[in-house]
Amino acid sequence: MLQQRICPSRRFNSRVETAEGVWVYWRCNGRDDTSRVLDLSLSGLFVETPKLRAVGSTAEVDFLVQEGEIRAEAVVRHVEPGRGLGLKFTAMSVGDRPHLAALMNRLCSSRSVAVSTSSRST
């Protein structure tokens, strides 16, 4: 009998791939940048940027989305040269958390609509 090994994920929150319309303005090491968000979870995000930052560097992130103001402090956890940075949220105000949840809900529902639309056309 074949058994498939299941590797447990270190991830506590599911990631959602974002549409091209999700952007953040962020500051790290005294430098400002605006970047597209490639994926997002309740604990962090991955931003597309050619500008590398050292793992452990702190950043301030402001989302540019319709759900309202979302500001967070984050730390660089992962660097992919030529692609971008993985940032883990370290602090977010209580008032901004519902806006992040609303953004996640919108992204999840738009993803479901896109999947169901594409499966009907096949």
N, C-alpha and C positions, 0 to 999 in steps of 0.2 A: 504494500500500500504506500503510495506516495504521500508525503506530508509536505505542505508548503510552510516554510519558515516565515513567520510574520515578525517584522522588525518594528518595535514600538517607535512611534514618532515622539520626538522631543517637543513638538509643537503643541501648545495648550489651546490655541485658537486657530480655526480654519482660515486659510487665505482665500481672498476673492480677487480674481484678475479684474483689473479696472478697464473701463472704456478709455478711449483717448482723451476724454474730457476731464479727467481728474488730475489736477496740478497742485503743487505745493510751492510756497515761498519758504526757503529755509536758510538759516545762518549757522555756520560752523567755522570755528577758528577765525572769527572776524571777517569772514567772506560770505556774501549773500549770493543766492542762486534761486532760480525758478526751474522746477523739474517736473516731468510727467511721472505720475505714480503708476508703476507696473502692476503691483499687487498690494493688498491691504488686509490687515487683520485687526482685531481689537487690541493686539499687543504690539503692533509695529507695521512697517511698510517697506517697500523696495522702490527706490527712486532711480530713474534713468538719468545718468549724468556721466560725462567724460571726466569730471573733476574728482580725483581720488582724495579721500580723507583717511586718516589712520584709524584703525580699529581702537575703540575706546574714546574717541573724540566725542565731545558733546555737541548737540545741535538743538536749535529751536525751530519748530516746524509750524507753519500756518497754512491750513488748507484753503484753497480757492474753490469753494463749492457752494451750491445753492442751499444746502441744509443749514447754513449759518456758520458762525465763527467756530472754528476748531483750532485750538492752539495746544501744542504739546512740547515738552522737553523730551529729547531722545538721545540715545547713544549709538554710535556706529558699531554694529555687531558683525557685519559681513561686507567684504569688498570684492567686487567682480570687475577687474580692469576692462575698460572698453564697454561696460554695460551699466554699472551703477553701484549703489550702496544699499545695504539692508540696515534699517534703523529700528531700534527697539524703544518703544515709549517708556520713559521713566517717570513722567509726571504729566497730568492733565487735569484741568479744573473740573470740578463736579458739574458745572454748568455746560461744559463742552462735551461731556460724555454722551448725553442724549443726541447731540448733533452727529457724533461719530456713529452711534448706533443707527440713526436714520440714514446716514450715507451708506453704511454696510447693507441695510435693508434694501435701499434703492439699487445698489449694485447687484445684490443677489437676485432681486426680482427682475431686473433688466436682463441678467444672464439667463434666467429661466425662460423668459419670453424669447430670447434669441435662440436658445436650444430647442424649444418647442416649435418655433417657426421653421427652423432649418430641418427638423425631423419630419415635419408635415410635407415639405417639398421633395422628400426622397421617396 
